């Protein structure tokens, strides 16, 4: 059975992509309409419409190779690595690591309380790292300790508390 809060979070994270695809299809439809120009009887208006449609193809000609290159680079990414650490009362801390291109790695730790299916993000780090960099340790059932390496300019966030669980984050600089 799916966890509805997690499903809703995935849907809301994909909404910008759906919006962008809608704009792209609308733009391509507008360009096709301008090039085809149905029911335009006046020759000067039909010629102007086709010139505007041809000029609108220039951004498409630039954007398509860039998108193709982005998809090819993304296709070569290794799969997401996952590690889960459980407390004695059944809470789960799950680490997800996505290796990115040229050090654009993303690490996230989510907490799933016992009796609940929702995974709440308690830590994320965007920057060069590796799968074994973040260490997760349950000190007891109410204290989660995370240790990781970070550079001064890395984007990162750590919650101090999630529900009745305290999260302790210890960052150390790269050697």
MDAnalysis code that builds the backbone (N, CA, C; Angstrom):
import MDAnalysis as mda
import numpy as np

u = mda.Universe.empty(525, n_residues=175, atom_resindex=np.repeat(np.arange(175), 3), trajectory=True)
u.add_TopologyAttr("name", ["N", "CA", "C"] * 175)
u.add_TopologyAttr("resid", np.arange(1, 176))
u.add_TopologyAttr("resname", ["UNK", "UNK", "UNK", "UNK", "UNK", "UNK", "UNK", "UNK", "UNK", "UNK", "UNK", "UNK", "UNK", "UNK", "UNK", "UNK", "UNK", "UNK", "UNK", "UNK", "UNK", "UNK", "UNK", "UNK", "UNK", "UNK", "UNK", "UNK", "UNK", "UNK", "UNK", "UNK", "UNK", "UNK", "UNK", "UNK", "UNK", "UNK", "UNK", "UNK", "UNK", "UNK", "UNK", "UNK", "UNK", "UNK", "UNK", "UNK", "UNK", "UNK", "UNK", "UNK", "UNK", "UNK", "UNK", "UNK", "UNK", "UNK", "UNK", "UNK", "UNK", "UNK", "UNK", "UNK", "UNK", "UNK", "UNK", "UNK", "UNK", "UNK", "UNK", "UNK", "UNK", "UNK", "UNK", "UNK", "UNK", "UNK", "UNK", "UNK", "UNK", "UNK", "UNK", "UNK", "UNK", "UNK", "UNK", "UNK", "UNK", "UNK", "UNK", "UNK", "UNK", "UNK", "UNK", "UNK", "UNK", "UNK", "UNK", "UNK", "UNK", "UNK", "UNK", "UNK", "UNK", "UNK", "UNK", "UNK", "UNK", "UNK", "UNK", "UNK", "UNK", "UNK", "UNK", "UNK", "UNK", "UNK", "UNK", "UNK", "UNK", "UNK", "UNK", "UNK", "UNK", "UNK", "UNK", "UNK", "UNK", "UNK", "UNK", "UNK", "UNK", "UNK", "UNK", "UNK", "UNK", "UNK", "UNK", "UNK", "UNK", "UNK", "UNK", "UNK", "UNK", "UNK", "UNK", "UNK", "UNK", "UNK", "UNK", "UNK", "UNK", "UNK", "UNK", "UNK", "UNK", "UNK", "UNK", "UNK", "UNK", "UNK", "UNK", "UNK", "UNK", "UNK", "UNK", "UNK", "UNK", "UNK", "UNK", "UNK", "UNK", "UNK", "UNK"])
u.atoms.positions = np.array([
    [0.837, -1.177, 0.000],
    [0.000, 0.000, 0.000],
    [0.889, 1.250, 0.000],
    [0.602, 2.205, -0.872],
    [1.473, 3.383, -0.949],
    [1.296, 4.301, 0.257],
    [2.330, 5.016, 0.560],
    [2.291, 6.013, 1.619],
    [1.874, 7.341, 0.976],
    [0.652, 7.783, 1.225],
    [0.094, 8.933, 0.517],
    [0.874, 10.224, 0.725],
    [1.421, 10.529, 1.910],
    [2.234, 11.746, 2.017],
    [3.476, 11.697, 1.127],
    [4.111, 10.519, 1.022],
    [5.270, 10.394, 0.133],
    [4.863, 10.525, -1.326],
    [3.718, 9.954, -1.700],
    [3.223, 10.078, -3.079],
    [2.939, 11.546, -3.390],
    [2.301, 12.251, -2.467],
    [1.995, 13.666, -2.672],
    [3.273, 14.489, -2.817],
    [4.311, 14.178, -2.019],
    [5.583, 14.901, -2.126],
    [6.208, 14.681, -3.501],
    [6.155, 13.457, -4.014],
    [6.702, 13.192, -5.349],
    [5.927, 13.951, -6.416],
    [4.609, 14.011, -6.260],
    [3.785, 14.744, -7.237],
    [4.147, 16.221, -7.219],
    [4.248, 16.818, -6.035],
    [4.557, 18.243, -5.969],
    [5.966, 18.546, -6.459],
    [6.893, 17.602, -6.308],
    [8.243, 17.814, -6.833],
    [8.278, 17.705, -8.351],
    [7.332, 16.989, -8.943],
    [7.331, 16.844, -10.401],
    [6.483, 17.906, -11.103],
    [5.750, 18.725, -10.360],
    [4.909, 19.754, -10.980],
    [5.693, 20.760, -11.826],
    [6.874, 21.232, -11.407],
    [7.609, 22.141, -12.297],
    [7.965, 21.498, -13.641],
    [8.286, 20.210, -13.647],
    [8.598, 19.539, -14.903],
    [7.351, 19.443, -15.787],
    [6.198, 19.166, -15.191],
    [4.950, 19.106, -15.952],
    [4.629, 20.472, -16.535],
    [4.827, 21.522, -15.737],
    [4.611, 22.885, -16.221],
    [5.527, 23.204, -17.397],
    [6.810, 22.861, -17.274],
    [7.757, 23.140, -18.346],
    [7.422, 22.361, -19.615],
    [7.003, 21.104, -19.463],
    [6.590, 20.332, -20.637],
    [5.353, 20.928, -21.289],
    [4.433, 21.438, -20.488],
    [3.244, 22.097, -21.028],
    [3.608, 23.334, -21.826],
    [4.531, 24.136, -21.298],
    [4.991, 25.310, -22.035],
    [5.680, 24.909, -23.338],
    [6.489, 23.853, -23.288],
    [7.207, 23.418, -24.490],
    [6.230, 22.939, -25.559],
    [5.257, 22.121, -25.183],
    [4.277, 21.662, -26.170],
    [3.447, 22.822, -26.710],
    [3.100, 23.769, -25.849],
    [2.360, 24.944, -26.303],
    [3.169, 25.778, -27.279],
    [4.472, 25.932, -26.997],
    [5.341, 26.709, -27.885],
    [5.482, 26.026, -29.244],
    [5.694, 24.722, -29.234],
    [5.813, 23.977, -30.493],
    [4.495, 24.051, -31.267],
    [3.363, 23.960, -30.584],
    [2.064, 24.086, -31.252],
    [1.876, 25.465, -31.863],
    [2.300, 26.500, -31.143],
    [2.198, 27.861, -31.678],
    [3.078, 28.042, -32.907],
    [4.296, 27.510, -32.857],
    [5.194, 27.605, -34.012],
    [4.591, 26.861, -35.200],
    [4.052, 25.668, -34.970],
    [3.431, 24.915, -36.060],
    [2.239, 25.674, -36.634],
    [1.450, 26.296, -35.778],
    [0.299, 27.075, -36.237],
    [0.750, 28.278, -37.067],
    [1.814, 28.944, -36.628],
    [2.313, 30.089, -37.380],
    [2.878, 29.673, -38.734],
    [3.571, 28.526, -38.775],
    [4.140, 28.070, -40.054],
    [3.055, 27.583, -41.010],
    [2.066, 26.945, -40.493],
    [1.006, 26.388, -41.327],
    [0.024, 27.478, -41.743],
    [-0.342, 28.342, -40.805],
    [-1.239, 29.482, -41.023],
    [-2.521, 29.095, -41.742],
    [-3.349, 28.241, -41.133],
    [-4.590, 27.858, -41.800],
    [-5.594, 29.011, -41.810],
    [-6.399, 29.033, -42.802],
    [-7.496, 29.995, -42.935],
    [-7.061, 31.449, -43.010],
    [-5.801, 31.688, -43.298],
    [-5.360, 33.065, -43.501],
    [-5.457, 33.331, -44.994],
    [-6.342, 34.222, -45.359],
    [-6.627, 34.472, -46.773],
    [-5.708, 35.539, -47.369],
    [-5.298, 36.495, -46.585],
    [-4.484, 37.587, -47.119],
    [-3.035, 37.128, -47.246],
    [-2.438, 37.274, -48.438],
    [-1.071, 36.785, -48.653],
    [-0.042, 37.459, -47.748],
    [-0.169, 38.737, -47.514],
    [0.834, 39.421, -46.694],
    [0.773, 38.944, -45.241],
    [-0.418, 38.620, -44.752],
    [-0.572, 38.114, -43.388],
    [-0.046, 36.679, -43.271],
    [-0.262, 35.874, -44.314],
    [0.247, 34.500, -44.319],
    [1.780, 34.503, -44.373],
    [2.353, 35.394, -45.186],
    [3.817, 35.481, -45.281],
    [4.399, 35.970, -43.958],
    [3.777, 36.968, -43.338],
    [4.259, 37.465, -42.043],
    [4.172, 36.373, -40.970],
    [3.101, 35.596, -41.002],
    [2.944, 34.505, -40.037],
    [4.031, 33.455, -40.226],
    [4.331, 33.122, -41.448],
    [5.368, 32.113, -41.706],
    [6.759, 32.628, -41.362],
    [7.007, 33.907, -41.588],
    [8.305, 34.477, -41.197],
    [8.442, 34.456, -39.676],
    [7.391, 34.826, -38.969],
    [7.413, 34.790, -37.509],
    [7.568, 33.353, -36.999],
    [6.906, 32.402, -37.652],
    [7.051, 30.998, -37.272],
    [8.456, 30.482, -37.512],
    [9.072, 30.866, -38.649],
    [10.450, 30.444, -38.933],
    [11.428, 31.070, -37.945],
    [11.190, 32.334, -37.573],
    [12.059, 32.977, -36.583],
    [11.898, 32.315, -35.215],
    [10.708, 31.811, -34.938],
    [10.473, 31.131, -33.658],
    [11.139, 29.758, -33.600],
    [11.566, 29.233, -34.726],
    [12.272, 27.949, -34.744],
    [13.713, 28.069, -34.255],
    [14.274, 29.270, -34.273],
    [15.670, 29.454, -33.853],
    [15.876, 29.029, -32.395],
    [15.049, 29.482, -31.444],
    [15.256, 28.994, -30.067],
    [15.094, 27.473, -29.939],
    [14.183, 26.898, -30.718],
    [13.995, 25.447, -30.679],
    [15.251, 24.751, -31.193],
    [15.849, 25.288, -32.253],
    [17.057, 24.679, -32.816],
    [18.235, 24.769, -31.842],
    [18.235, 25.773, -31.004],
    [19.301, 25.889, -30.003],
    [19.001, 25.013, -28.795],
    [17.741, 24.962, -28.387],
    [17.354, 24.254, -27.175],
    [17.393, 22.733, -27.316],
    [16.999, 22.201, -28.457],
    [16.940, 20.742, -28.616],
    [18.298, 20.060, -28.452],
    [19.380, 20.547, -29.087],
    [20.677, 19.898, -28.827],
    [21.125, 20.017, -27.368],
    [20.807, 21.143, -26.722],
    [21.181, 21.295, -25.316],
    [20.421, 20.298, -24.449],
    [19.142, 20.115, -24.718],
    [18.358, 19.127, -23.964],
    [18.848, 17.710, -24.224],
    [19.178, 17.419, -25.480],
    [19.691, 16.081, -25.805],
    [20.999, 15.812, -25.066],
    [21.889, 16.806, -25.012],
    [23.145, 16.642, -24.283],
    [22.876, 16.434, -22.789],
    [21.930, 17.200, -22.227],
    [21.587, 17.030, -20.813],
    [21.043, 15.650, -20.520],
    [20.171, 15.133, -21.400],
    [19.633, 13.780, -21.196],
    [20.729, 12.730, -21.315],
    [21.660, 12.916, -22.241],
    [22.754, 11.940, -22.380],
    [23.654, 11.953, -21.151],
    [23.937, 13.145, -20.612],
    [24.754, 13.214, -19.403],
    [24.028, 12.591, -18.219],
    [22.733, 12.827, -18.119],
    [21.945, 12.277, -17.016],
    [21.811, 10.760, -17.126],
    [21.769, 10.244, -18.344],
    [21.629, 8.802, -18.538],
    [22.854, 8.050, -18.040],
    [24.002, 8.718, -17.986],
    [25.226, 8.065, -17.536],
    [25.426, 8.099, -16.036],
    [24.521, 8.741, -15.303],
    [24.667, 8.819, -13.856],
    [24.463, 7.448, -13.222],
    [25.239, 7.156, -12.204],
    [25.015, 5.888, -11.496],
    [23.681, 5.931, -10.750],
    [23.123, 4.778, -10.433],
    [21.832, 4.757, -9.730],
    [21.973, 5.283, -8.301],
    [20.857, 5.688, -7.742],
    [20.822, 6.174, -6.366],
    [21.207, 5.044, -5.416],
    [22.089, 5.361, -4.463],
    [22.488, 4.387, -3.453],
    [21.715, 4.697, -2.169],
    [21.243, 3.653, -1.510],
    [20.390, 3.811, -0.333],
    [20.929, 2.948, 0.800],
    [20.905, 3.521, 2.009],
    [21.277, 2.774, 3.216],
    [20.294, 3.160, 4.312],
    [19.799, 2.182, 5.054],
    [18.830, 2.428, 6.115],
    [19.386, 1.929, 7.443],
    [19.242, 2.773, 8.469],
    [19.658, 2.423, 9.826],
    [18.419, 2.514, 10.712],
    [18.141, 1.444, 11.465],
    [16.938, 1.387, 12.299],
    [17.291, 1.534, 13.775],
    [16.397, 2.207, 14.497],
    [16.558, 2.307, 15.949],
    [15.895, 1.085, 16.591],
    [16.051, 0.962, 17.879],
    [15.481, -0.206, 18.559],
    [13.956, -0.158, 18.614],
    [13.350, 1.046, 18.512],
    [11.885, 1.120, 18.553],
    [11.254, 1.167, 17.162],
    [12.023, 0.929, 16.116],
    [11.473, 0.798, 14.772],
    [11.571, 2.030, 13.888],
    [12.142, 3.136, 14.355],
    [12.324, 4.295, 13.492],
    [13.418, 3.991, 12.467],
    [13.271, 4.590, 11.287],
    [14.245, 4.365, 10.226],
    [14.844, 5.679, 9.761],
    [16.163, 5.721, 9.677],
    [16.876, 6.836, 9.064],
    [17.443, 6.304, 7.751],
    [17.006, 6.887, 6.639],
    [17.398, 6.401, 5.323],
    [18.270, 7.433, 4.633],
    [19.440, 6.987, 4.193],
    [20.373, 7.830, 3.458],
    [20.211, 7.541, 1.970],
    [20.029, 8.602, 1.179],
    [19.977, 8.486, -0.286],
    [21.097, 9.334, -0.849],
    [21.917, 8.712, -1.688],
    [23.060, 9.408, -2.283],
    [22.954, 9.332, -3.799],
    [22.953, 10.496, -4.432],
    [22.964, 10.593, -5.893],
    [24.274, 11.221, -6.322],
    [25.090, 10.437, -7.033],
    [26.343, 10.969, -7.560],
    [26.027, 11.811, -8.786],
    [26.520, 13.022, -8.794],
    [26.247, 13.934, -9.898],
    [27.459, 14.120, -10.787],
    [27.264, 14.860, -11.841],
    [28.316, 15.137, -12.816],
    [29.228, 16.231, -12.266],
    [30.522, 16.011, -12.299],
    [31.537, 16.973, -11.856],
    [31.332, 17.438, -10.412],
    [31.063, 16.518, -9.515],
    [30.963, 16.838, -8.098],
    [29.634, 17.424, -7.672],
    [28.628, 17.334, -8.512],
    [27.307, 17.838, -8.129],
    [26.513, 16.714, -7.451],
    [27.068, 16.216, -6.375],
    [26.451, 15.120, -5.640],
    [25.360, 15.671, -4.735],
    [24.401, 14.810, -4.407],
    [23.316, 15.202, -3.512],
    [23.066, 14.065, -2.537],
    [23.096, 14.398, -1.255],
    [22.876, 13.427, -0.197],
    [21.696, 13.903, 0.643],
    [20.787, 12.971, 0.960],
    [19.634, 13.312, 1.782],
    [19.396, 12.200, 2.792],
    [19.082, 12.596, 4.005],
    [18.711, 11.649, 5.051],
    [17.258, 11.948, 5.428],
    [16.429, 10.903, 5.382],
    [15.025, 11.048, 5.768],
    [14.756, 10.184, 6.995],
    [13.784, 10.613, 7.771],
    [13.424, 9.908, 9.001],
    [11.990, 9.419, 8.876],
    [11.794, 8.135, 9.151],
    [10.454, 7.536, 9.164],
    [10.207, 7.021, 10.570],
    [9.249, 7.654, 11.219],
    [8.936, 7.248, 12.589],
    [8.164, 5.929, 12.578],
    [8.251, 5.177, 13.651],
    [7.540, 3.899, 13.732],
    [6.036, 4.162, 13.751],
    [5.285, 3.340, 13.042],
    [3.851, 3.498, 12.947],
    [3.416, 4.538, 11.933],
    [4.344, 5.102, 11.191],
    [4.051, 6.136, 10.196],
    [4.756, 5.740, 8.901],
    [4.163, 6.075, 7.781],
    [4.802, 5.699, 6.516],
    [5.531, 6.863, 5.859],
    [5.344, 8.076, 6.363],
    [5.928, 9.259, 5.735],
    [7.408, 9.386, 6.059],
    [8.204, 9.690, 5.038],
    [9.637, 9.931, 5.191],
    [9.872, 11.437, 5.228],
    [10.285, 11.970, 6.368],
    [10.534, 13.396, 6.526],
    [12.020, 13.687, 6.345],
    [12.373, 14.618, 5.456],
    [13.792, 14.952, 5.286],
    [14.325, 15.687, 6.512],
    [15.445, 15.207, 7.047],
    [16.052, 15.845, 8.212],
    [17.432, 16.416, 7.890],
    [18.020, 16.011, 6.763],
    [19.350, 16.489, 6.398],
    [19.506, 16.399, 4.894],
    [20.148, 17.406, 4.296],
    [20.561, 17.304, 2.897],
    [21.867, 18.064, 2.712],
    [22.636, 17.588, 1.770],
    [23.929, 18.192, 1.454],
    [24.124, 18.129, -0.051],
    [24.403, 19.265, -0.661],
    [24.669, 19.328, -2.094],
    [26.116, 19.773, -2.288],
    [26.921, 18.875, -2.789],
    [28.331, 19.167, -3.005],
    [29.111, 17.879, -3.118],
    [30.394, 18.004, -3.400],
    [31.214, 16.810, -3.562],
    [31.212, 15.943, -2.306],
    [30.918, 14.681, -2.477],
    [30.912, 13.731, -1.373],
    [30.927, 12.326, -1.957],
    [30.703, 11.334, -1.132],
    [30.573, 9.964, -1.584],
    [29.586, 9.256, -0.666],
    [29.231, 8.057, -1.024],
    [28.168, 7.335, -0.324],
    [28.490, 7.105, 1.147],
    [29.704, 6.757, 1.469],
    [30.072, 6.446, 2.850],
    [30.440, 7.679, 3.666],
    [30.290, 8.866, 3.089],
    [30.696, 10.083, 3.789],
    [29.803, 10.371, 4.994],
    [28.496, 10.256, 4.836],
    [27.576, 10.533, 5.941],
    [27.431, 9.275, 6.790],
    [27.735, 9.425, 8.065],
    [27.589, 8.320, 9.010],
    [26.351, 8.576, 9.864],
    [25.486, 7.569, 9.958],
    [24.247, 7.667, 10.723],
    [24.349, 6.749, 11.929],
    [24.024, 7.307, 13.095],
    [24.100, 6.508, 14.313],
    [22.943, 6.896, 15.233],
    [22.227, 5.893, 15.702],
    [21.189, 6.124, 16.706],
    [21.848, 6.058, 18.069],
    [21.866, 7.174, 18.814],
    [22.426, 7.179, 20.162],
    [21.465, 6.485, 21.124],
    [20.177, 6.764, 20.952],
    [19.094, 6.060, 21.625],
    [17.865, 6.262, 20.750],
    [16.692, 5.907, 21.235],
    [15.488, 6.006, 20.413],
    [15.064, 7.437, 20.098],
    [15.597, 8.415, 20.765],
    [15.201, 9.814, 20.572],
    [16.329, 10.711, 20.092],
    [17.512, 10.154, 19.788],
    [18.642, 10.965, 19.348],
    [19.324, 10.299, 18.154],
    [19.340, 11.036, 17.050],
    [19.990, 10.576, 15.819],
    [21.216, 11.454, 15.582],
    [22.372, 10.826, 15.385],
    [23.615, 11.565, 15.192],
    [24.107, 11.355, 13.761],
    [24.339, 12.467, 13.054],
    [24.859, 12.430, 11.689],
    [26.208, 13.125, 11.655],
    [27.217, 12.462, 11.082],
    [28.522, 13.091, 10.866],
    [28.812, 13.057, 9.372],
    [29.386, 14.142, 8.868],
    [29.651, 14.250, 7.437],
    [30.760, 15.261, 7.198],
    [31.307, 15.261, 5.990],
    [32.312, 16.232, 5.562],
    [31.643, 17.270, 4.669],
    [32.083, 18.497, 4.775],
    [31.539, 19.556, 3.925],
    [32.608, 20.616, 3.696],
    [32.476, 21.305, 2.607],
    [33.326, 22.464, 2.327],
    [32.571, 23.703, 2.751],
    [33.262, 24.799, 2.875],
    [32.638, 26.025, 3.376],
    [31.503, 26.519, 2.482],
    [31.597, 26.361, 1.187],
    [30.576, 26.870, 0.280],
    [29.482, 25.883, -0.080],
    [29.513, 24.682, 0.470],
    [28.506, 23.671, 0.130],
    [27.143, 24.037, 0.694],
    [26.119, 23.809, -0.113],
    [24.749, 24.005, 0.358],
    [24.362, 22.803, 1.211],
    [23.846, 23.080, 2.409],
    [23.485, 21.995, 3.317],
    [22.453, 22.477, 4.315],
    [21.732, 21.529, 4.888],
    [20.735, 21.857, 5.902],
    [20.554, 20.655, 6.815],
    [20.407, 20.924, 8.084],
    [20.162, 19.869, 9.062],
    [19.091, 20.353, 10.030],
    [18.016, 19.580, 10.155],
    [16.968, 19.889, 11.126],
    [17.503, 19.591, 12.519],
    [17.054, 20.354, 13.491],
    [17.455, 20.094, 14.868],
    [16.528, 19.097, 15.547],
    [15.279, 19.093, 15.097],
    [14.294, 18.230, 15.739],
    [13.238, 17.839, 14.711],
    [12.829, 16.580, 14.745],
    [11.736, 16.096, 13.903],
    [10.830, 15.265, 14.796],
    [9.673, 15.830, 15.115],
    [8.783, 15.151, 16.043],
    [9.403, 15.116, 17.431],
    [9.530, 13.923, 17.987],
    [10.166, 13.795, 19.302],
    [11.596, 13.287, 19.199],
    [12.185, 13.368, 18.003],
    [13.554, 12.911, 17.787],
    [14.471, 14.113, 17.589],
    [15.543, 14.160, 18.360],
    [16.552, 15.203, 18.206],
    [17.590, 14.740, 17.197],
    [17.959, 15.621, 16.287],
    [18.957, 15.300, 15.277],
    [20.206, 16.121, 15.580],
    [21.303, 15.438, 15.759],
    [22.580, 16.086, 16.030],
    [23.454, 15.941, 14.788],
    [23.848, 17.050, 14.194],
    [24.675, 17.013, 12.993],
    [26.057, 17.551, 13.317],
    [27.068, 16.801, 12.909],
    [28.459, 17.207, 13.124],
    [29.150, 17.269, 11.782],
    [29.518, 18.470, 11.369],
    [30.224, 18.644, 10.104],
    [31.694, 18.839, 10.368],
    [32.515, 18.186, 9.584],
    [33.952, 18.412, 9.661],
    [34.423, 18.823, 8.264],
    [35.385, 19.708, 8.233],
    [35.892, 20.196, 6.954],
    [36.748, 19.128, 6.291],
    [36.805, 19.215, 4.980],
    [37.649, 18.277, 4.243],
    [39.099, 18.466, 4.658],
    [39.851, 17.399, 4.697],
    [41.272, 17.525, 5.101],
    [42.075, 18.321, 4.094],
])
